[in-house]
Amino acid sequence: MGKLIQEKLLLETKDDFEKVKTLLGPIEDFIDEKIKNNMYDDWNEFEHTKKNLKELEENILNKSGDMVYVYYLKDEDKIVGFCFVLAGNNKMRQFLEDNNFAIEEKVCQLHAFHIIKEYRGVGPEWLVNYIFPDLIEKEIHTVYFASSHNRAFPFYDRLGERVGTYIGSSDHKLYQRFGYIFKIKI
C-alpha cells in the first residue's frame, strides 16, 4: 500500500457526473467480492448508486437545491475508496420527512461508503479524519446514514446513535433487508 491520496468533487455539471462514473470501482469490486464468495444478497449497490446518481444529476442540473459531494481515496492511480454525501434542501428534506425526523438545516446523508477489501482498515480513519472535518467546514454538523450491512453496525454505533429502522426488499424481492438509520453528530 502506497501513500493514500484523498480527493473530493462537488457535483455541479454534466461533466462532473460523467467523471464520477469513473470513480465507482470500489462499489463494483464489492459486488464482485459478494458474488465470488457466495455472499450475494440480491442487492446490487453498484446499480443502486448509479441510479441514485442519475436521479441526483437531473435534480442538480435543474437547480433543485440538492448538493452531492463525492469523496474518493486513491492509492497511486487506483481508486480504493468512495463515498458520496447528499446535502441540500430537496432530497435531504424528503429523507427527514419520510423517516419522521425533525427538519434540520445543515445536515447530510452518507451514501455508498465503500472501501475495497485490501484497504478496509482505512475507512474509519478516512471518514473521521477527512470527510467529517470537510463537512464541518461546510457547516454541516449532523450526518445520517442508513445501512443494512450488519458488519458495519458496531462502527456506526461508536460514531453515533441508532435513530430508526427499516425493512426493504432485495432487488428481485427475494429477501427482506433489515437495517438501521444512524445519526452522527460531528
Secondary structure as GFF3:
##gff-version 3
##sequence-region A 1 186
A	DSSP	beta_strand	4	10	.	.	.	ID=ss1
A	DSSP	alpha_helix	14	21	.	.	.	ID=ss2
A	DSSP	alpha_helix	25	36	.	.	.	ID=ss3
A	DSSP	alpha_helix	45	61	.	.	.	ID=ss4
A	DSSP	beta_strand	66	75	.	.	.	ID=ss5
A	DSSP	beta_strand	78	88	.	.	.	ID=ss6
A	DSSP	alpha_helix	91	98	.	.	.	ID=ss7
A	DSSP	beta_strand	107	115	.	.	.	ID=ss8
A	DSSP	three_ten_helix	117	122	.	.	.	ID=ss9
A	DSSP	alpha_helix	123	126	.	.	.	ID=ss10
A	DSSP	pi_helix	127	131	.	.	.	ID=ss11
A	DSSP	alpha_helix	132	137	.	.	.	ID=ss12
A	DSSP	beta_strand	142	147	.	.	.	ID=ss13
A	DSSP	three_ten_helix	150	152	.	.	.	ID=ss14
A	DSSP	alpha_helix	153	159	.	.	.	ID=ss15
A	DSSP	beta_strand	161	169	.	.	.	ID=ss16
A	DSSP	beta_strand	176	185	.	.	.	ID=ss17
###
